[in-house]
């Protein structure tokens, strides 16, 4: 193989038609191939998002339908993480909300049922007061439900007392204005 002459009229005194020796092969050292050395990883090098991971199996390889018979769904494949979310580390994320007081729930339900029955409204209001005291002592949740049960329960109890007072006044008025015709006929 010959090198081409220099371009134009310029003459190079070091140029010759034949190379003095063949170029050394960088992949051979003493006639043996050189193994590839891992170099420093460039964190800013572009990454092909569609390139398969080096440890991922070929998704298009033929699959033996009986190969996974011993593997259950609860056990992860060897070399893979278990399915689902990883366990939460302590101190991270949101704290768990406190447990809601059961008596506050019962008081709220009884106060709301008081719209139709009017008998359970005062029971719901009283249970709401008891639930508020329990919540203050134990630190449980449900203070809003207890307060709502107290408000709704006492308002409906006031309506119940007002309705009973109106009925009692109507009965007393009816008795007072009734004609005593049966007693005057003698």
C-alpha positions, 0 to 999 in steps of 0.5 A: 500500500502506498501513501498518496503524494502531497497535494499541489506543488509542495514537496515534503522531504519526509514523504516517501512512497512506502511507509517505513513500518506497518502501523501497530494494532492497538488491540494487540499487545505482544500478539495477544488481544487486550481486554477492554478496560472499564473506564470512568463513567460519564454521568452526563453521557446520553443514555438510550432509554430504549436500550435493554438493561444488561441483566434483563432477559430477552422479552422475545425469547421463547418461554417454556410454559412449564418452567415457572410451575414451581414459582408462585406469584408471592415469591419474586423471580430470582434476581428481581425485586418483589412486586409492589412498592418498597417498604417505607423507611421510618421517618419519611412520608406522612404520619399516620392519622390518629384512630377515630374515637368510636363514641364520636362516630356513634354520637354523630350517627345518633344525632343525624338519625335524630332528624327522623326520630327526634328521640336519638338527638339528645342521646347523640348530644350527650354521647358527643360530650362524653366523646369530647372528654375521651378525645382530650384524654386519649388524643384520638381523632374525631373531635370534629364529629363529636362537636357536630354531634353536640351541635346537631343533637342539641338543636334537634332536641330544642326543636323536639322540646318546642314541638312538645310545648306547642302540642301541650299548649294546643291541648291545654287551649282545647280543654280550656275553651271546650264547651262544658255542655255535658255538665250544664245539661243537668 
